[in-house]
Amino acid sequence: MKNVDACSPGKAPGLLTNHAARVFNRRMDTLLRPLGLVLAHLSPLMLLHRDGPMLQRDLVRGLGVGQPGMVHAIARLEEGGFISRRPAEKDRRATIIELTDKGRETVEVASPFLVEANAHALSGFTAEESRTLTTLLQRLIANLESDG
């Protein structure tokens, strides 16, 4: 029998996670806007901050986003002075992306905003509920990304 709740907008996990993501993104965008960023642009900066300069294709793989979206994000981040691009030494067709000083400083300023927004999202949750939610969301994502 079909689960009627799975089709109800207020109870369907897919719709609820989508709604939660939109609300979270709006909150983060409001916090990041004074830095000249939106949440979609913070993730590549944080990955570069953690892992150092990398090929553009590795940035795409590391974030699990599409190439067209990453090309747009890289262009915006470069225009804003957060990153720089240079040809890879071994393959001139490939591009190395690296943080600028402004990009490093921005990640350090913006990271607490991410912590704050997540803490706000989880306010009223016990530590165990937070862990359970994270585990369930990871499983939901894995299910949605699988071919099954």
QUINOR-V11567 format. One record per residue. N is the residue number from 1. RES is the residue in one small letter. PHI is phi in degrees with one decimal (* if undefined). OMEGA is omega as a letter, one per 40 degrees, with the letter a starting at -180 (999 if undefined). NEAR is the number of other ideal C-beta (glycine too) atoms within 8 Angstrom. Layout:
[[N	RES	PHI	OMEGA	NEAR] [N	RES	PHI	OMEGA	NEAR]]
//
This chain:
[[1	m	*	a	2] [2	k	-71.1	i	5] [3	n	-80.5	a	6] [4	v	-63.4	a	6] [5	d	-62.2	a	7] [6	a	-66.5	i	9] [7	c	-104.2	a	7] [8	s	-81.6	a	8] [9	p	-53.5	a	5] [10	g	-82.0	a	5] [11	k	-130.4	a	7] [12	a	-74.9	a	11] [13	p	-55.7	i	7] [14	g	-62.5	i	7] [15	l	-69.0	i	8] [16	l	-65.8	i	10] [17	t	-68.0	i	10] [18	n	-63.4	i	8] [19	h	-63.0	i	8] [20	a	-59.8	i	9] [21	a	-63.5	i	8] [22	r	-63.8	i	8] [23	v	-65.0	i	8] [24	f	-61.9	i	11] [25	n	-60.5	i	11] [26	r	-61.5	i	8] [27	r	-61.6	a	10] [28	m	-65.3	i	14] [29	d	-60.0	i	10] [30	t	-63.9	i	7] [31	l	-70.2	a	11] [32	l	-87.0	a	13] [33	r	-52.6	i	9] [34	p	-61.8	i	5] [35	l	-89.5	a	8] [36	g	82.1	a	7] [37	l	-128.9	i	13] [38	v	-126.8	a	10] [39	l	-56.5	a	11] [40	a	-59.9	a	8] [41	h	-94.2	i	12] [42	l	-73.7	a	14] [43	s	-57.7	i	9] [44	p	-63.0	i	15] [45	l	-63.4	a	17] [46	m	-67.6	i	10] [47	l	-64.8	i	12] [48	l	-64.8	i	16] [49	h	-64.4	a	10] [50	r	-74.5	a	6] [51	d	-104.8	a	7] [52	g	84.2	a	6] [53	p	-54.9	a	7] [54	m	-152.9	i	13] [55	l	-64.5	i	10] [56	q	-56.8	a	13] [57	r	-64.6	i	7] [58	d	-73.2	i	8] [59	l	-65.2	i	15] [60	v	-61.1	a	11] [61	r	-63.7	a	7] [62	g	-64.1	a	9] [63	l	-102.7	i	10] [64	g	64.1	i	4] [65	v	-114.0	i	7] [66	g	-77.8	i	6] [67	q	-57.8	a	6] [68	p	-60.1	i	6] [69	g	-64.7	a	9] [70	m	-69.8	i	14] [71	v	-59.7	i	8] [72	h	-63.3	a	8] [73	a	-61.9	a	12] [74	i	-63.1	i	14] [75	a	-61.4	i	8] [76	r	-65.4	a	9] [77	l	-67.2	i	13] [78	e	-69.3	i	11] [79	e	-58.1	a	6] [80	g	-80.0	i	9] [81	g	81.3	a	7] [82	f	-84.8	a	14] [83	i	-135.4	i	14] [84	s	-132.8	i	7] [85	r	-122.6	i	9] [86	r	-151.2	i	7] [87	p	-66.1	i	8] [88	a	-70.0	a	11] [89	e	-63.8	a	3] [90	k	-84.1	a	4] [91	d	-143.8	a	5] [92	r	-62.0	i	5] [93	r	-78.2	a	5] [94	a	-87.5	a	11] [95	t	-118.9	i	9] [96	i	-93.2	i	12] [97	i	-109.1	i	14] [98	e	-142.9	i	11] [99	l	-72.6	i	12] [100	t	-91.4	i	10] [101	d	-58.4	i	6] [102	k	-60.7	i	9] [103	g	-63.2	i	15] [104	r	-62.7	i	10] [105	e	-62.4	a	8] [106	t	-64.7	i	13] [107	v	-61.8	a	13] [108	e	-65.0	i	7] [109	v	-75.8	a	9] [110	a	-79.8	a	14] [111	s	-54.9	i	9] [112	p	-61.9	i	7] [113	f	-63.5	i	11] [114	l	-66.0	i	10] [115	v	-61.6	a	8] [116	e	-62.5	a	9] [117	a	-65.5	i	12] [118	n	-68.0	i	8] [119	a	-62.4	i	8] [120	h	-62.5	a	8] [121	a	-61.3	a	8] [122	l	-100.0	i	9] [123	s	-61.6	a	6] [124	g	87.8	i	3] [125	f	-89.5	i	8] [126	t	-75.3	i	5] [127	a	-59.5	i	6] [128	e	-66.7	i	6] [129	e	-62.8	i	8] [130	s	-62.3	i	10] [131	r	-63.8	i	8] [132	t	-63.4	i	8] [133	l	-59.5	i	10] [134	t	-60.4	i	8] [135	t	-61.5	a	8] [136	l	-66.3	i	8] [137	l	-65.8	i	9] [138	q	-61.4	i	8] [139	r	-68.2	i	8] [140	l	-60.0	i	10] [141	i	-61.4	i	8] [142	a	-60.0	i	8] [143	n	-61.4	a	8] [144	l	-68.9	i	7] [145	e	-83.1	a	5] [146	s	-75.7	a	6] [147	d	-80.9	a	2] [148	g	-72.2	999	3]]
//
